Amino acid sequence: MLGRLGLKYFLIASVCLMCNNFVYSDEFDYAQAQRRVPVQEEFGDYMAGVREQISKNWTPPEVTEEGHATVIFKLDRNGNVISAYIKESSGDKFYDASALNSVEKAAPYQKFPESSTRENLTIVYSFDSSVVSANQLKELVAESEKYVNRDNLRARNIIDQAIKSIEGDPASYFLYARRSKLDKLIGDTEAAKTDLGKSKMYKIAYDKRRIAKCKDALAQDETPFAYFTLANAYELAGDYQNAISNIDKAISMTQLNQAYKRYRAELIMKSDK
């Protein structure tokens, strides 16, 4: 997966001007162009530095093939993060958390230019990721979906190809689950039962591998986000006790923890069911 970061910045001349707080975004108001030019020149090199620092600290989540999120964060004169929050959600809490984490992890940023008298700066930052190369497995799954309930045997044969392409890999658990459903539609209940059993078996192995991978990442870099990813791995494995325990550690390590607190509330609700 390759990520693409976009730093969008133009000065928004608004009420913020009254409190010496400047916002950068892609919304250009030509009526205020002359007022913006000095600030653009003043912070041009600074913003390039901000982008470089964030790009070094952000990796799009592996589970997300395409995503977009916008973060608003405020810096003080010394480059410290005062606040940060999601303005536009990707719809994936894991993706959003990775964006917030990169902003926090990249701090402190450079100090403001000596020529600037501004006390703080609010930045609108866009995070985007997409798959550049074609994914054969994804194409096979999409092709199979076209024939569900129209030609279920053909749909099943296509899933067979997908399974063979990664046979033995625990990641194939979702393919066996799909084939089990197709088996039922075709009327082969015995095959459906067998495939469902394989799906469950591979899912357990996949969950263990994902948890181990998150633990390795945590051992290398103990950060709030590392605890969050481990909590998410435990949740996907159905282990809510360990998921809550790890998200509590993430919350205790940072003040920028509103997303983590919301996630904790979700875990509590799920664990009570």
N, C-alpha and C positions, 0 to 999 in steps of 0.2 A: 504494500500500500504506500502510495506517495501522497504527501500532504502539500497543500498550497496555502500560504498565508497571505492575507491582504491587509495592509495597514491603510485605512482610509482616513484622511485628515484634511479638513478645511475648518477654519475658525467659524463658529456659529455666533454671529452677533446677536445677542439676546439679553435676557435679564442677567445671564451669567457675567456679562461685561460689567455690570454694576458692582459685582462682588469680587472682581479680579480673578474670576475663575473661567478658564478657557476650555472649550470643548472642540474636539476635532472630529469631523465626520465627512461623509461623501456628499452631503447636502450643501450645494454651493448657491449662495445668494448673491447674484451679480450686483444688486443694489448696495451691498456692503463690501464689494471687492477691494476698494481702496483701503478700507480699514483692515482687511485681512492680510494684504501683501506684506506689511512689516512683520507681522507675527509669523507668517509662513517663512520668511527669510530668516527670522530669529531662531526658529525651532526646526528648520529643515534638516540640518545635520543631526540634531538631537533625536528627531523622530526616526531617522534611519538607524540610529543606535538602539532605540527601543525595539524596533522590528527585529534587528539582528539578535538581541538578547532573548526575545520571546521565541523566535524561530529555533534557537538552539535548545530550548527547554520544552518544546511541544512535539508530541508524537501522537497522531490520530489513533484512537483505539482500534485494535485489530478487529473488533466485532462490527465496526461500522465501515461500510464500503463507501458511502457518500454521506457527507454531513455539512452543516453550516450552523454556526453560532456566533453571536455578537456579544462581546464583553465591554462593559464600561468600567473603567478604573481611574482613580484619582491619585496623583503623585504630589508630594510636597517638594520644596525646593531642593532637598537633598536626594531626591529620587526614591524615597520610600513610598510604599503603597499605603494610602490612607483608607481606601475602600475599593471594593470590586464586586460586581454583580453581573448576572446574565441579563442582557437587554432583549436579545432574541434567542430563544431556546432552539436547539437542534431537534428537540423531541426525545432525546436520549440522555438520561441523567448522567450516564458514564461519559459521554462525549462532552457535555456541558462542564462536568467536573474537571475533565482533562484540560479544558480551555482555561478555567479559573486557576487551576493548579500551575499552569505554565506562566501565567502573569505573576503569581506570587513567588514561584521558584526563581524567576529571572531577576527578582529584586535583590539588592537595591539597584536602581537604574542610575544613570549619570546625573550629576548635579545640573541644575538649570544653567544655561549660558550666563556668564558673568554680566553680560549686557542687559539681561532680563531682570525686571523688578517684580515679576509675578510670584505670588506665594504658593500657588498650586496649579495643576494642570489636569484636566479631565480628558481622557482619551477614549475614543470609540474604536474598538479593534475587532476586525472580522476574521474568524477562523473558518477555513474551508478545506475539505479533503475530498478526494475522488479517486476512483480506480482508473488508472491510465490504460493498462493492458486488459484485453478481453479475458474473462475467467470462464474456462470451458465448463467447469462444474456448474457454475451459475447459469450458463446458457442451457445446459442439459435439464436442469430443474425447471427453468422457465419454459422450455419446450414441452416438457412433460405436462405442465399445468394446462397447456393449451388443449390437451386431449382428455382431461379429467371429465367424466360424465358424458363424453362424446365417444371416445374410443379408449376405454380404460385399459385394455390389453396393450395397446400401443403406448399409453402413458407409462404403464408398468415396465415395458421393455426399455424405455428411455431411462427410467430410474435404474434399471439393471446396469446400463452403461455407466451411469454416474457412480454407482457402488463399486464397479470393477476398477474405475479410475483411481480410487483411493482405498481399495480393499485392505482390510486389516487395520486401518487408521481409526482410532476412537472417534474422530470427527465425523465419521460416517453414520453416527447414531441417528441423526435426523433423517438421513436417507432411508434407513430401515423403517423408521416410523412412517414415512411417506408410503413406502412400498407396502407396509402392513395395511394401511387404509385402502390402497388400491386392490390388495388381495381380497379384502372384504367385499369391495364393489364387484369384483369379478366372480366372487362366490367361493373362493378357495380359503375356507376358514382355517385349515391346518397351516397353510403357508402364512396366513395373517398372524397366527399365534406364534409361529417360529420367528418371524421378522420382528414382532413386538418384543420378544425375549432378547433378540440380538440388540435391538435398539436400547433397551434398558441396560444391558451388559456394557455396551460401548459408552453409554451416557455416564455410567459410574466411573469408567476408566478416564473419560474425557474430563470429568469434573476433578478427579484426583490430579490429573496432569496440569489443569489450569490452576488449581490451588498451589501446587508445588512451584509452578512458574511464578506466581505472585509472591510466594514466600521468598524465592530467590531474589526477586527484584527488591523486596523489602529489606533483605539482609544487606544488599548493596547500597541502598539509599533509603533510610528510614524517614519518610515524609508522610504528611497527612494523606496525600493522594495514593501513596503505596498501600496504606492501611485501608483506604476506600476500595481500591481494586481487589484487595484480599477479601474485604467484606462482601463485595459483589460476587466474587467467586464462590464464597460460602453460601450466599443466598441462592445462586443458581444450582448449587448442590442440595438445597433444601435444609441446610444447617443454619437456622436462624440464630441460635445461641452464639455461635462463633462470629456470625455476621454482625450482630449487635455489639459484641465485645470489641471487634476491630473498628467499627465505625465510631465507637466511643473514644477510642484512642486517637482517631483522626480529628474528632471534634476538639479534644483537649489540647491539640498541638497548634491550632491556628485560630485567630479571631475571624478569619474569613471562612466561616463554617456554616453559613445558613443553608447551603445546598446539602451539606452533610447532615445537618439536623433534620431537614425535610426527609432525607433518605432514611434516617433512623426511625422517624415516625412511621414511614411506610413499612419498615421491617417489623415494627411492633404490631402493626395492624395485621400483617400477614402471619406472624407467629401466633397470634391469638385465634386465628381461624381453625 
